[in-house]
Amino acid sequence: MKTFQILSLLLILVTVSCSTSSIEEFVVGDNFINDQTGIVKIDTLTIKSSVVKFDSIASNSSGRFLVGGNYNSFSGYKNANSFLTMTFDGTIDNTKFVFDSLCLVLNYDKYYSGDTTVTQTLSVHQLQEKMKLDNSYLYSTSNFNYDTTPLGSINLKPRPKSGKEVSIRLSDKFGLRLAQMIKNKTDTITSSDLFLNFFKGIVIKSQTNVKGAVMGYRISDSSSTDNSSTSTTAAAKNIKTRPQFRLYYHLFPNPTELKDLYYKFSFVTDGIYFNQISGDQSNSLMEGIEDTNNERDTKLTNNYSIVQSGIRTFTKLKIPYIDNLLLIGKNSALVGAQLRLFPIEGTYNKTSDLPDSLCVYSSDRRNNLISQVTLPSSSTNYSYARLTIQKDVEETVYYQIDITSFLESELATQLETNLSLMIGYGPTPSKKTAGQVILGGANSGKFRPALNVYYYHN
């Protein structure tokens, strides 16, 4: 049986902020009480907070290419590179042409995280080995050998919502080689397997340690196109495409009615691709967190915490004296528990920068995620941290979480408090975004987590 002190209970129920209300006025989740007994609200349970950083995340088949770098003072620099494979896309119509240029063309998918006013350098490198999955996955820390001399590069000030393409001019030497292979109609070009053996893929690298933005790029075309020929004109420029090599050429003599002819090599959508995401935590609040089992108490981080995607980082909350609730009495029952987490003002530009929701997990003492927390009376409906904007005298922004089921489970064990709550991005957002939310820790004044527990008591 759990042990506790009567004095602690008295402090909870008497000296510290308790209130009662009519049962008819109170509903939490799916819990209803059908008589006229009052509700006791307890809002003084101790909460301990810390930051937990995970080693890596599965980042293959993310649904988005991430390239670029951003920065926040809590965790430092974040850098994203994309690894992908290409294939010749279509058939060969013209062999008597003059090579003009070879470009890698990317299209924004409108996602970004960071400062888009900062100019960054992107470079394209040829892979020197085939990418292979590791037990069906590739991770944010995975790497494959590539030629350190780039095929091409660009200085870029991102415009994610402009609808414009990003075109990176590549090596003429490599372009001429591809052009000659097209003219010869070699099997290496027309066979996807042979082409992959010849050209194993590319990595699109971003400049490290830049306080800019991580950009999202499309992995699929915006609409279907006629792929019967890769001899393409400018008429298709309104199509938002997946990554492409475009080998531009002109005919000789060049007909005046044809402009921007090109053969294309497109990203293999059913192939292997992943986002490689790394960070530099030097001089940040997370510097050296690896030396403490990837966990740091928020007392050591200016009483701030963080949830982060790309480099997956969670806010951990532990409620060490949950067992004190058992002293309320035999005729009492837990009705509901609502937790609020507050983003720190000034760490985001506008509320639309914040994710609409975050995932909530239970974890063991070794910080292994056990399961996603569910709503009361359900094993399939999950409880999320939902962004809420309350506008009274002044705007209040917070994430609200129903943790009733979590507390019920902990109280039912009648053992020493064992589990913690982990708040963070879910698996899909973790590998296709590069954002963060900086939250108040347990001792951060008005931004500290607020837990209200409601008990039926007669």
Secondary structure, DSSP 8 states (H G I E B T S, - for coil): -----HHHHHIIIIIS-EE--BGGG--BTTB---SS-BEEEE-----EEEEEE-S--B-BT-SSEEEEEEEETTTEEEEEEEEE-EEE-S-----SEEEEEEEEEEEEEEEEEE-TTS-EEEEEEEBSS----BTTB-BTT----B-SS-SEEEEE---TTS--EEEEE--HHHHHHHHHHHHTT-HHHH-HHHHHHH---EEEEE-SS-SSEEEEE-SS-SS---TT---B-GGGTTS--SSEEEEEEEESS--TT--SEEEEEEE-TTS--EEEEEEE-TTSTTTTGGGGTTEEEGGGTTTEEEEETTTTEEEEEE-TTGGGGGGG-TT-EEEEEEEEE-B-TTSSSSGGGS-SEEEEEEE-TT--EEEE-B-TT-SSSB-EEEEEEEESSSEEEEEEEE-HHHHHHHHHH-SS---EEEEE--HHHHHH---EEEEE-TTSGGGS-EEEEEEE--
